[in-house]
Amino acid sequence: MSALTTEEKYRNYIPKESRDYLEKLFSEFDKVVSIEVYTKKGLHDDYNKFTLDLCRALDVFTDKIELHEYSLDSDMARKRSVDTTPTVLISPELYDIRFLGAPAGEEGRALIESLHLASLGPSAASDSTKEILAKLDSDRQIKVFTSPACPYCPGQAINAFKAAVAKPDKISAWCISTMENTDLAEKHKVGSVPHTDFNNKISFIGLEAEEKFMTQLLFLKPLDDILKEQRENGNESKQEKDEVYIDLVIIGSGPAGMSAGIYAKRSGLDCVIIDKQGVGGQIALTPKVENYPGFARIQGLDLVEILSAHAREYAEIRQFVEILDIEYGELIKIVTDKITYHAKGIMLATGVKVRMLEVPGESKFYGHGVSYCAMCDGNFYRGGKILIVGGGNTALTDALHLKNLDAEVTIVHRGDSFRGEKVLKDAVKKEGIEILWNCVITEVLGEDHVVGAKIKNTKDGSVFEKEADGVFVAIGQTPNTVLAQKLGVKLRDDGFIEVDSSQRTNLERVYAAGDVTGGVRQIITATGQGATAALAAFEDFSRIYTDESEPVKHIW
């Protein structure tokens, strides 16, 4: 049997299941993309080999890639200011997009998408991104620290790459593998990924919606600070009316809210979708979606773009709008920082958020010893002492994952039995993982970093301290019901909004849909609930507002 040629070797390097996807993706390229790989023998040789093999395989696979290989000691490396091995530059004559470290695991997804974006150029950026960054008049350097096992890291890196191709003269975007660049990670105090830094001035932890990412990049401030300044400055457009009378206000721009906007407008209702964050809700924070009909496999951010583009054909979506007050009455009054709405009805699609312990030290050490994603941050605690809080599938899976990283794992659970699946419970028992039954953490301890936790036994009331390098919290999600409670909407015993089969709440003309109502909490069910709520509103308004001699005023 003859040996494989070099070309055959690299062509076979790409798994069969990935080839169809890559062929389709490369067919969409507008122009050839150059890749420059910089390595140095004797330093990170395994990572160098992986990077070179991957890039050579892509070069052989398609004529849309042009590969150039350089030594870290070369003149080209000095010209490009490259000083780490391996480093990958994407179309460096046009953009400052680079990978510091081997693009392995989840980081490989970011590499492929960076090639796609570089080929399409500025046209790859969404309209909202172009609009936001059009106001940018000074340079921005984005550093996104990642990990090969982190499913959320590629999405945040892609946000950075979209910014770089939208404004190449002003923005650079670096994806930095934390495990290979520990000095740089320590300099930026990275303790959780994705960790994003803008201009060495502000930093964020986690995956963010694209519009939120771009807005913070523009102002170099957290979104909450931007909204606060807008309130204090009364920053209102003279072209906008103070008072708007409208049929339906939809709060939340996740799948339920966007679906409701489409169905409401098609039913003849004037509506607006309001969201304090960017569009997409939980989908924007989902690395990959594989269970939404019509899409066998799609990135969460891509699905958000498709859904939001469709919704915008019907309803206006107002992002980064904070609701300051809400009042139930003959017309429901919704006060925002710019406009006061008077609506016949309102739909709450406010979603859920990660449930926190809400104990001293938790917020202080978030990203520096406290984490909510074991897959993202587990490598930071390899061989360390870990406390995992929870008793469901996520907590048990996290415990097993961290155990495989040679961590000394202890599960802290408030009950006396786990809720998780039997196979996971059996695996935890087999691994001999320590379990503290009937216990809760009352404080996370430390000064500069986590050193342990104070734990209370709920049976006998005893309190003790346990040493730990990290605390991983996996206790589920909690619904965002502040507005619902202010209106007087009835909640279930578990805190979610109670609705009937048509998504009506206990208050007339107030509807709710999506994750905030509990249930199975899937994208497909959220879109269905949003449509159902909008149709219920149309039906109710047709019954209630029968006197067309006094229609609701519409001002805009």
N, C-alpha and C positions, 0 to 999 in steps of 0.2 A: 504494500500500500504506500503510495507516494506521499511525501510530506506536504503539508499545506503551504501554499505560497504566503508571503507576507500579507498580500491583499485579502486572501481567503481567511487568514487568521483573524484579521481585524474585522472583516465582514461578519464572521461568526461570533465576534465578541458581543454584539448586540443581541439580546434574547429574541427568539422568534416572536414572542407575544408583543414585543415593542416595535417590531419592524413596520407593521401596517400603520400604526399610529405615526411613526416618524416619517414614513413616506408621504402620508397625507399632509403632515405639518410642513415638511420641506417644500411640498408643491405650492404652498401658499406664500413662500418667500418672494419678496419683490426684488431683492438683489443679493449678491453673494456677500457672506459675512466672513470676515477674517478673524481667526483665533490665534493669539500669540501665547505660547506656553513657556514659562521661565522656570528652570530647575537648576539644582546644583548637586552633583554627586557627593555622597557622604553625609548629606543632610536630608532627613525625611525621605529616604530612598523608597520606602514602600508607598508613601503618598505620591512621590514623583512618578513612580511606575504606573500607579493607578490612573493618575491624571493624563499622562502621555498615552496610555493604552486607550482610554475613553475618547480623547480628542482625535487620535489617529483613526479610531473606528468610525467616528462621525465623518471625518475627512474622506474615508474610503466609501462610506455609505452614500454620500450625496455630493453632487458638484456645486451645491449651494454653500459649501464650507471650504475655506482656504486656510490651511494650517501652516503656522510658522513656529519653529522651535528655537529657543535661545538659551544660552547659559546665563546664570545669574551674574556672572563676571563680565558679560558682554557689554559693548558700547550701547547696544539697544536697551539693555536693562537700565543703564544709567540714564539714557534719554527718557525712558518711561518712568523713572523713579521707582523701579521695582527692586525690593531688597529682601523678599521672603520667598522661600521655595516650598511647594510649588505655587506659582501665581499664574492665573489665566486672565488675559485681557480680551475683551470682546469689541471688535471693530475700533481699535484705539485711535485711528485717524479721525473718527467721527464722535466717539463717546469716551467718557471715563467710567467704564463699567468693568469691574474686576472681581475675581475670586481669589482670596487669600486662603490657600489650603485646598486640598483635594475635594472636588465637588462630588462627594460620595453620598450614598443613601438618598435621603430626601433632598439634599443639596443638588443632586443631579437633575431633579425636576426644575430647579431654579436656573441651572445652566441652560437646559434646553429652551426654556421660555425666554431667557435673555437673548439667545440667538434669534428667536422668532421676532422679538421686539426690535432688535437691532436691524433686522432685515426690513421690517415695515417702517421703521423710523417714526417721526412725530405723529404720523397718521394712526399709530397704534394706541395713542393715548385717548382716553374717553373725552367727550366734550366737557364734562365737569372738571376734569383734570386740566385740560387746556385753559379753561376759563379761570381757574384758581391760579395757575402758574403764570398766566399772562401778566399778573401783577408783580411778579418777582423781579426785582432789580438788583439783587446782590447774590454773591456766590453761596452755594450750599454744598456741603459734603455730607453724604449719608453713609453711615456704617451700620450694617445689620449683622449682628453676631448670631451664628447659627450652630446647629448640631445635626449630624447625619440622621439621628433618630427622631428629630422633632418634626411632627407633621404640619405644624403651623409656620415653620420658618420659611419655606418657599414662598408662601403668600406674601409675607412681609418683604422678602427680598424682591419679589416681583413688583410690589408697590414702588420700591426704590428705583428699579430699572425703568418702570414706566415714567417716573419723574425725570430720569436721566435722558431718555429719548425724546421726551416732550420739550425739554429745555437744555439741550446739550452744551450750550455756551455758558450755563450757570451752575449745572448740577452734576456732581459725580456720585456714583453709587458703588459701594464696596460690600461684597458678601464675605464675611470673615468666619472661617471655621474655628470655633472657640477652642476645641481640643488641640489644634495644631498651632494656635497663636495665643498661648497662655499668658505671655507677658502683656500683649495688647489687651486681652480680656481683663486681666487684673488691673491694668491702667484705667480701664473704663468701668471697673467694679461690676463686671458681668457675673451674675449669680443665677440667672434664669434666661432662657431663650424662647422666642426671638427677643433680643435686646437691640433696640435701635437708638442710634445717636445722631443728632443733627448738629454739625459745626462744633462739636465738643462743648456744646452749650446746654442742650436739654436731651434727655433720654426717656425712652418708653419701654415697657415690657409687654410682650404679647402681640398677636396679630390684630391689625386695625383695618377698618373699612377704608377703601381707597380715598374717598373724599375727606375723611377725617385725617388720614395720613398727610394728604396734600395741604390741607388747611393749616395743620400744625407746622408743616415744613415752611410754608409761606411766612407765618407769623413768629416762628421759633418759640412757640408757647403752647402749653397744654390747652386742649379744647375748652375745658372748664374755665380757664383764665380768660380765654378769648371771649366766651359768652358773658362772663362777669363784666368785662370791660365794656362790651356792647350795651349791657344793661345800664351801667353807671354813666356811660357817655350819651345814652339816648340816641344811639347811632341808627337813625331811621332814614330811609330813603324818602325824599320829598315826593317821589312818584307813587308811593304806596299810601293807601288810605288807612286812617287810624281804626276805622270800624268797618268790618266786612260781615255782611249777612249772607248766609250760605245754607245749603240743605244739610250737608253731612261733613263733619270733620273726622278724619281718620288719624288716630294717633299711633304711630309706629309704621315703619316702612320695610318690615320683613315680608315674607311671602304672603301672610294673611292680609297685611295692610295694602300691599300692591295689588293683590287679587281683588280686594274690596274696591279699590279705586277704579279698576277696569270695569267691574260689574255695576258699580254705582253710576258711573258716567254713562255707560251704555243704556242704563235704565232711565236716563234723563235727569239724574240728580247732579246738581252742582256740588263738587266736593274738592277737598284738598287733603293731602297727606302730609303730616307733620312728624318730624323725628328730631330728637336732640342729637342723635349721632348721624352717621352716614347711612345710606340705604343698605338693605340686605339683612339686617338682624343677624341671627345665628348663622345664616348661610355664609355671610361674609367672613365668618370665623371658622368655616368648615373647609379643611384642606381638599377633600375629594368627596364628591357626591356620586353614588352608584345606584341609588334606588328611586330616582325621579323619572317617571315614564317619559320616554322620548330621548333620554340621554343615558346611554349605557355607562358612561364614565365622563364626568366633567368636574373641573375645579370649581369650588364654591364661588370664588370671585367671578368666574366666567358666567356662571348661572345667574349671579346677581346682575351682571351687565345685561343679560338677555331679558330677565324679568323687569328690570327697571326701565329699559328702553321701551318695552311694551306698555308698561304702566304710564309712562310719560306721554304716550300718544293720546291718553285720555285725561289723566289727572295731573295737576301740578304737585310736585313733591318738594316740600320746603325742608331742607336739611339744616342741622345745627340750630334749630329753633327750640328754645327752652320755654316750657309752659310755666308761667309764674303763678297763675291762679285759675281755678275752674269752679263754676257755680251752676248747679242744676236749677232749671226753671222752665217757664213756658218756652223760652229759647235758652239753649245751654250756652253759657258765656265761657269762652276760652281766652285767657289773656296771655299773650306771648310778649317777647321783648320788642316786637315791632308792630304787631297787629292784635286787635281784640276781635275775635270771631263771635258771632251770634248765630248759633246753628240750631236747626230743627232737631238734629240728632248727632250722636257721637258714637264712634266705634273705637274700642280700646284694643289695640294689638301691640301691647307694650312688652310682651315677651318675658324672658326670665334672665337671671344672672346667676353666676356661681355662688353657691351658698358658702358663707364664711363662718368661721368659728365665733367671730366677734368677741375676741378675748384680747387683753393687753398683750402687745408685742407682735400680734399677727400682721397688722398693716405696716408697722415699723420695719419688719424683716422680710416683707414680700419682695421676692427677687434676690434675697440675701440670706436664705435659709428656710423661708416659707414658700412653698410652691403648690400649684394646683394641677400640675401636669408632670407625671413621673416620666413619660416618654420623652418630654422636652428636656427635663433638667436632671434626669437620673445620673448621667455621666459625671456631673459635678460632685456627686456623693459616692462615687465608686469606692468601696472599702470602708465607708463611714458608718456612723450610727444613725439610723433613720426611724422616726415615728410616723406611722400612717394612721390617719383618723378616718374611720368609716367602717361600714359593714356590708356594703353591697358589692356588685360585680367589679366596679371600678376600683374600689379600695383593695380588693383581693388580687385583681390583676396587677395593680401597681406594686403590691407587696411582692408578688412573684417576680416581676420585672426587676425590681431593685435587689432582690435576693440573688438574681442571676448576675448582678453587677458586684457581687461579693460584699454587699452592704449587710450590716447587722440590723435586721428589720424587726420592729415591734409594732403590732397593730393595736390601736387604742379604740375600743368600741363601747358605746354607751349601753348596749344591750348585753344579753347573755347568750345570743346566738346570731349567726350571720344571715343576711337576707340573700346573699349571692348564690349562684348556681352550685350544685353539688360537686361538679367536677373541679371547680375552683376551690371550694372548701376542702376537698380531699387533697388537692395539690398543696395548699397551705399547710395542712396537717403533715403531709409527707415531708415537706421541707423543714419541718420543725420550727416554724416561725412563731416567735413569742406573741401571745395575745393577752392584753389587759382587758378582761371583761368588766362590764358595768363601771367603766371609767370615762372621764371626760377631761380634756385639757382646759385648764383655767387660765393659764398664762404661758406665753412663749418667752423664754429667758435668754438673756444675752446683753451685750453692750454694742460692739461693732458687728457681731455676727451671732447666729444662734448657737447656744451652748447646751440647751436642754429645754424642758418644759415642766411646769407645775401641773400635777395630775390629781384629780379628786375621784375617790371611789364613791359612786352614787349609792351604794348599799350601806356602808358603815360610816360614810362621811369623812374618812381619813384622807389626808392630803400628803403627797410625797413628790419629790423631784426626780426626774429621770434625765440622764445625760443624752444629748443628741446633737448631731451636726446639722440635721435638717428635719423639717416637719412638712409632710405632704398631706394635704387636705382633700378628701374625696367623699363629701357628704351630700352630693346632689346639687340641685338648683332651687332657687327661690323665685317666685313670680314678682314682677314689678307692678305692684298694686297701689302705689301711693295715690295716684289720681283716682283710681276706682274707689278707694276708701274715702277720699275727700268728697266724692259725689254721693256716697252712701250706697254703693253697689254691694250686694251680698256676696260674701266669700264662703267657700267651702271650708270644712274643718282643716284641710291641708293647706289653706291659704290661697288657693287658686280661685278665679272668678267663677261663680255658678251661673250657668247658662242653660237655656232649654234647647230643644232640637233645632231651633232656627237661630241660635246664637243670641237670643234676647236675654237680658239680665232682669233683675227684679224691678228696675226702673224703666218706665216707658221711654222709648226712643234712645235708649242706651244699649249698645251691643258690645260683644267681646268675641275675639277669635284668636286662634293661634296658641302658642305655648302658654300664654297667661291663663288659659282656661284648663290647663292640665291635660289629662288623657295621654294618648300615645306620643304626642309631640313630634310629628314628622312634617317634612316640607309639604308633602302631598296633602296631608290632612289640614294643614294650615291654610293652603290655598283654597281648598274646598270650603273651609269654615269662613274665610274672608268673603268668598262669593255668596255663601248662604246668608251671611250677615247683611251684605249690601242689598240682596233681594228682599230680605225681611224688612229692611228700612224702607225700600221703595213701596212695599205692600202696606206698611204701617202709615207712611206719609200719605199715600193715596186714600187711606181710610180716614185719617185724622184731619188732613187739610183739604176739605172738600169745597170750601168757599174760595173759588178762584178770583173773587172780586178783591180779595186782600192777599195777594201773593207775597211770599217772603222776598224782601228786597235783595238784589244782587249788586254789589258795588265792586267791580274790578273787571 
